[in-house]
Amino acid sequence: MTEPRRPTLRERTRPAEVLGLAAVLSLFVGGAVLFATRDLTLAIVFFGVAFVVAVLMFATLLLAVSKPEPPRDDDRPPAH
């Protein structure tokens, strides 16, 4: 039996990249709302909403773009 494959550094840092990109995008949105309205509460609400939407959007895009793993030999049904 083979040992399970260890994830690469790129695969381990992918969640941090998604959270970082979402934070930068939401900071931009929150800052724009703060400069436009001068209302801190509204800016915080928009920051939170933008962060959640950005995390969902980036995670969905990562799932759509990531390469599927090739099937292993033990998963194949027996041939007749």
C-alpha positions as MATLAB code, in Angstrom:
seq = 'MTEPRRPTLRERTRPAEVLGLAAVLSLFVGGAVLFATRDLTLAIVFFGVAFVVAVLMFATLLLAVSKPEPPRDDDRPPAH';
ca = [
       0.000    0.000    0.000;
       1.289    3.456   -0.845;
       1.478    6.323    1.595;
      -0.974    9.181    1.120;
       0.404   12.105   -0.850;
       1.482   15.078    1.251;
       0.027   18.414    0.124;
       2.466   20.840   -1.442;
       3.216   24.267   -0.007;
       1.030   25.810   -2.699;
      -1.916   23.620   -1.696;
      -1.429   24.398    1.997;
      -1.312   28.188    1.480;
      -4.310   28.347   -0.854;
      -6.853   29.074    1.954;
      -4.671   31.927    3.217;
      -4.532   33.364   -0.299;
      -8.317   33.287   -0.585;
      -8.751   35.004    2.784;
      -6.085   37.583    1.941;
      -7.617   38.471   -1.410;
     -11.071   38.690    0.179;
      -9.720   40.949    2.929;
      -8.088   43.303    0.426;
     -11.257   43.495   -1.662;
     -13.453   44.087    1.376;
     -11.071   46.758    2.707;
     -11.431   48.557   -0.603;
     -15.228   48.340   -0.437;
     -15.353   49.409    3.208;
     -12.980   52.298    2.554;
     -14.979   53.468   -0.449;
     -18.202   53.403    1.565;
     -16.526   55.219    4.455;
     -15.188   57.968    2.192;
     -18.518   58.322    0.395;
     -20.852   58.354    3.400;
     -18.626   59.202    6.415;
     -20.671   56.638    8.369;
     -18.431   54.120   10.153;
     -21.255   51.694   10.972;
     -22.347   51.474    7.345;
     -18.721   51.005    6.236;
     -18.268   48.138    8.703;
     -21.449   46.453    7.463;
     -20.342   46.765    3.841;
     -16.880   45.485    4.793;
     -18.403   42.354    6.365;
     -20.783   41.693    3.498;
     -18.051   42.218    0.915;
     -15.717   39.863    2.825;
     -18.266   37.043    2.929;
     -19.227   37.495   -0.726;
     -15.567   37.636   -1.797;
     -14.661   34.468    0.144;
     -17.564   32.602   -1.437;
     -16.725   33.909   -4.904;
     -13.008   33.084   -4.711;
     -13.627   29.637   -3.202;
     -16.133   28.810   -5.928;
     -13.704   29.955   -8.611;
     -10.942   27.822   -7.076;
     -13.195   24.768   -7.171;
     -14.072   25.435  -10.796;
     -10.466   25.975  -11.896;
      -8.639   23.325   -9.853;
      -7.511   20.174  -11.650;
      -9.346   16.992  -10.728;
      -7.202   14.203   -9.361;
      -6.800   11.251  -11.710;
      -8.620    8.123  -10.570;
      -6.500    5.571   -8.760;
      -6.263    1.998   -9.987;
      -8.002    0.589   -6.897;
     -11.125    2.685   -7.606;
     -11.841    1.102  -10.972;
     -14.596   -1.484  -11.144;
     -13.455   -4.980  -12.120;
     -13.448   -5.653  -15.874;
     -15.475   -8.584  -17.190;
];
